[in-house]
């Protein structure tokens, strides 16, 4: 029997809604408490009666929810800023690697051009010409100007 009564009271309190007369007591420090009988000495009483009421202060819930929302929004903004910075660093790193790759290809092409001018034999010139065309194609494929 006591289990049933305790379960019923627990469900009623967990729901936060009751239909009865209750005293809302506010002490000198502003702390709010709810009692069925009389408020303690030094507290002022407000009577709530007949009808549903919530034992949870709706303002406190809204304030906490607003604080949670603001904290979550600030956290999301910080995370987005970190992700944006990481993307920018990656793009700068990629551009640097691309520039280094292009310089390397251009140096190799310049070396081939010098070698081609010095080459005496026709077979070596043809080989250097083919290598030079391949190098120019690599430069074009890499997007180097």
C-alpha positions in Angstrom: 0.0 0.0 0.0 2.8 2.5 0.9 4.5 1.6 -2.3 1.4 2.6 -4.2 1.1 5.9 -2.3 4.8 6.7 -2.7 4.6 5.9 -6.4 1.5 8.1 -6.8 3.1 11.0 -5.0 6.3 10.6 -7.0 4.4 10.7 -10.3 2.5 13.7 -9.1 5.6 15.6 -8.1 7.5 14.5 -11.2 4.8 16.0 -13.3 5.1 19.2 -11.4 1.4 19.9 -11.5 -1.1 19.5 -8.6 -4.7 20.7 -7.9 -4.8 21.9 -4.3 -4.2 24.9 -2.1 -0.6 25.6 -1.6 1.4 28.4 0.1 4.2 29.9 -1.9 6.7 31.2 0.7 9.4 33.8 -0.1 12.0 34.3 2.6 14.1 37.5 3.2 16.8 36.3 0.8 14.3 35.7 -2.0 14.4 31.9 -1.9 11.0 30.4 -2.8 9.5 27.3 -1.2 6.1 25.7 -1.4 4.3 24.3 1.7 0.8 22.8 2.3 0.3 24.6 5.6 1.9 27.8 6.9 5.0 29.6 5.8 7.9 29.6 8.3 8.6 32.7 10.4 10.2 35.5 8.4 8.7 34.5 5.1 5.8 36.1 3.3 3.1 33.9 1.9 1.2 33.8 -1.4 -1.7 31.5 -1.7 -2.3 29.5 -4.8 -5.5 27.6 -5.0 -8.0 25.6 -7.1 -6.5 24.8 -10.4 -3.4 23.5 -11.9 -0.1 25.2 -10.9 3.4 24.3 -11.4 5.8 24.0 -8.5 8.6 24.9 -10.9 9.4 28.6 -11.3 8.8 29.2 -15.0 11.2 32.1 -15.0 14.1 30.1 -13.7 13.5 27.4 -16.4 13.5 30.0 -19.1 16.6 31.7 -17.8 18.4 28.4 -17.6 17.3 27.4 -21.1 18.3 30.8 -22.5 21.7 30.5 -20.8 22.1 26.9 -22.3 21.1 28.2 -25.7 23.6 31.1 -25.6 26.4 28.8 -24.4 25.6 26.2 -27.1 25.5 29.0 -29.7 28.8 30.4 -28.6 30.4 26.9 -28.6 29.0 26.3 -32.1 30.4 29.7 -33.3 33.9 28.8 -31.8 33.8 25.4 -33.5 32.9 27.0 -36.9 35.7 29.5 -36.5 38.2 26.7 -35.8 37.0 24.7 -38.8 37.1 27.8 -41.0 40.7 28.6 -39.8 41.7 24.9 -40.5 40.3 25.1 -44.0 42.1 28.4 -44.7 45.4 26.9 -43.4 44.9 23.8 -45.6 44.2 26.0 -48.6 47.3 28.1 -47.9 49.4 24.9 -47.5 48.0 23.5 -50.8 48.8 26.7 -52.6 52.3 26.6 -51.2 52.8 23.0 -52.3 51.4 23.9 -55.8 53.8 26.8 -56.1 56.8 24.7 -55.1 55.8 22.0 -57.6 55.4 24.5 -60.4 58.9 26.0 -59.6 60.4 22.5 -59.7 58.8 21.7 -63.0 59.9 25.1 -64.5 63.5 24.5 -63.4 63.5 21.0 -65.0 62.2 22.5 -68.2 64.9 25.2 -68.2 67.5 22.5 -67.6 66.1 20.5 -70.6 66.2 23.6 -72.8 69.9 24.2 -71.9 70.7 20.6 -72.5 69.0 20.7 -75.9 71.0 23.7 -77.0 74.2 22.0 -76.1 73.4 18.5 -77.5 75.3 17.6 -80.6 73.8 14.3 -81.7 70.3 14.3 -83.3 69.1 11.3 -81.2 69.9 13.1 -78.0 68.1 16.3 -79.3 65.0 14.2 -80.2 65.0 12.6 -76.7 65.4 16.0 -75.1 62.7 17.5 -77.3 60.3 14.7 -76.2 61.2 15.2 -72.6 60.7 18.9 -73.0 57.2 18.4 -74.5 56.3 16.0 -71.6 57.5 18.6 -69.1 55.4 21.4 -70.8 52.4 19.0 -70.6 53.1 18.4 -66.9 53.2 22.2 -66.3 49.9 22.6 -68.1 48.3 19.7 -66.2 49.5 21.1 -62.9 47.9 24.5 -63.7 51.2 26.3 -63.7 51.4 29.5 -65.7 
